[in-house]
Amino acid sequence: SYSRFEQLQCQIRQKLHLGC
């Protein structure tokens, strides 16, 4: 599932250098 929430989580993880 690819929701706006998961899209936000992805951006946050990228900022923390954790990837998606």
N, CA, C and O atoms as a CHARMM CRD file, in Angstrom:
* protein
*
   80
    1    1 SER  N      0.84500  -1.20800   0.00000 PROA 1      0.00000
    2    1 SER  CA     0.00000   0.00000   0.00000 PROA 1      0.00000
    3    1 SER  C      0.87300   1.24700   0.00000 PROA 1      0.00000
    4    1 SER  O      1.80400   1.36600   0.79600 PROA 1      0.00000
    5    2 TYR  N      0.56900   2.15500  -0.88200 PROA 2      0.00000
    6    2 TYR  CA     1.37700   3.37400  -0.98800 PROA 2      0.00000
    7    2 TYR  C      0.47100   4.57600  -0.77600 PROA 2      0.00000
    8    2 TYR  O     -0.09800   5.12300  -1.72100 PROA 2      0.00000
    9    3 SER  N      0.35100   4.97200   0.47600 PROA 3      0.00000
   10    3 SER  CA    -0.51100   6.09900   0.80800 PROA 3      0.00000
   11    3 SER  C      0.31900   7.35100   1.03900 PROA 3      0.00000
   12    3 SER  O      1.54900   7.30600   1.02200 PROA 3      0.00000
   13    4 ARG  N     -0.36200   8.46400   1.25200 PROA 4      0.00000
   14    4 ARG  CA     0.36200   9.71500   1.50800 PROA 4      0.00000
   15    4 ARG  C      1.14900   9.60500   2.80600 PROA 4      0.00000
   16    4 ARG  O      2.21700  10.20000   2.95000 PROA 4      0.00000
   17    5 PHE  N      0.61000   8.83700   3.74900 PROA 5      0.00000
   18    5 PHE  CA     1.31000   8.64700   5.01800 PROA 5      0.00000
   19    5 PHE  C      2.62400   7.91800   4.80000 PROA 5      0.00000
   20    5 PHE  O      3.65800   8.30400   5.34500 PROA 5      0.00000
   21    6 GLU  N      2.57600   6.85700   3.99500 PROA 6      0.00000
   22    6 GLU  CA     3.80300   6.10900   3.71600 PROA 6      0.00000
   23    6 GLU  C      4.78100   6.94800   2.92300 PROA 6      0.00000
   24    6 GLU  O      5.99600   6.79500   3.05100 PROA 6      0.00000
   25    7 GLN  N      4.23700   7.85000   2.09100 PROA 7      0.00000
   26    7 GLN  CA     5.11400   8.73200   1.32200 PROA 7      0.00000
   27    7 GLN  C      5.84500   9.67200   2.27500 PROA 7      0.00000
   28    7 GLN  O      7.02300   9.97000   2.08200 PROA 7      0.00000
   29    8 LEU  N      5.13900  10.13700   3.30500 PROA 8      0.00000
   30    8 LEU  CA     5.76100  10.99700   4.30500 PROA 8      0.00000
   31    8 LEU  C      6.81600  10.22300   5.07700 PROA 8      0.00000
   32    8 LEU  O      7.91000  10.73100   5.32200 PROA 8      0.00000
   33    9 GLN  N      6.48900   8.99400   5.46100 PROA 9      0.00000
   34    9 GLN  CA     7.43900   8.16100   6.18400 PROA 9      0.00000
   35    9 GLN  C      8.70000   7.96400   5.36000 PROA 9      0.00000
   36    9 GLN  O      9.80800   7.97600   5.89600 PROA 9      0.00000
   37   10 CYS  N      8.53100   7.78400   4.05500 PROA 10     0.00000
   38   10 CYS  CA     9.67100   7.59300   3.16200 PROA 10     0.00000
   39   10 CYS  C     10.56700   8.81700   3.17400 PROA 10     0.00000
   40   10 CYS  O     11.79000   8.69200   3.24800 PROA 10     0.00000
   41   11 GLN  N      9.97400   9.99600   3.10300 PROA 11     0.00000
   42   11 GLN  CA    10.75900  11.23000   3.10700 PROA 11     0.00000
   43   11 GLN  C     11.50500  11.37800   4.42900 PROA 11     0.00000
   44   11 GLN  O     12.66800  11.78400   4.43900 PROA 11     0.00000
   45   12 ILE  N     10.86200  11.06000   5.52500 PROA 12     0.00000
   46   12 ILE  CA    11.49800  11.15800   6.83800 PROA 12     0.00000
   47   12 ILE  C     12.66700  10.18500   6.92200 PROA 12     0.00000
   48   12 ILE  O     13.74700  10.53600   7.39900 PROA 12     0.00000
   49   13 ARG  N     12.44100   8.95000   6.45000 PROA 13     0.00000
   50   13 ARG  CA    13.50800   7.95300   6.48500 PROA 13     0.00000
   51   13 ARG  C     14.69600   8.38900   5.63200 PROA 13     0.00000
   52   13 ARG  O     15.84900   8.15000   5.99100 PROA 13     0.00000
   53   14 GLN  N     14.40500   9.03100   4.50000 PROA 14     0.00000
   54   14 GLN  CA    15.50100   9.50100   3.64800 PROA 14     0.00000
   55   14 GLN  C     16.31500  10.55700   4.37600 PROA 14     0.00000
   56   14 GLN  O     17.54000  10.59300   4.25400 PROA 14     0.00000
   57   15 LYS  N     15.64200  11.41800   5.13500 PROA 15     0.00000
   58   15 LYS  CA    16.35100  12.45100   5.87800 PROA 15     0.00000
   59   15 LYS  C     17.23200  11.82500   6.94800 PROA 15     0.00000
   60   15 LYS  O     18.27800  12.37200   7.29800 PROA 15     0.00000
   61   16 LEU  N     16.80700  10.67600   7.46600 PROA 16     0.00000
   62   16 LEU  CA    17.58000   9.98000   8.48800 PROA 16     0.00000
   63   16 LEU  C     18.54200   8.97600   7.86300 PROA 16     0.00000
   64   16 LEU  O     19.21000   8.21700   8.56500 PROA 16     0.00000
   65   17 HSD  N     18.60300   8.98500   6.52000 PROA 17     0.00000
   66   17 HSD  CA    19.48500   8.09300   5.77200 PROA 17     0.00000
   67   17 HSD  C     19.17000   6.63300   6.06500 PROA 17     0.00000
   68   17 HSD  O     20.07200   5.80500   6.19700 PROA 17     0.00000
   69   18 LEU  N     17.86600   6.32300   6.16500 PROA 18     0.00000
   70   18 LEU  CA    17.45900   4.94600   6.42000 PROA 18     0.00000
   71   18 LEU  C     16.90800   4.29200   5.16200 PROA 18     0.00000
   72   18 LEU  O     16.73600   3.07400   5.11900 PROA 18     0.00000
   73   19 GLY  N     16.63000   5.09400   4.13500 PROA 19     0.00000
   74   19 GLY  CA    16.03900   4.54700   2.93000 PROA 19     0.00000
   75   19 GLY  C     14.54400   4.36300   3.10600 PROA 19     0.00000
   76   19 GLY  O     13.97300   4.71300   4.13900 PROA 19     0.00000
   77   20 CYS  N     13.91900   3.80400   2.07300 PROA 20     0.00000
   78   20 CYS  CA    12.45600   3.65800   2.10900 PROA 20     0.00000
   79   20 CYS  C     12.08300   2.23500   2.50400 PROA 20     0.00000
   80   20 CYS  O     10.90000   1.90900   2.59100 PROA 20     0.00000
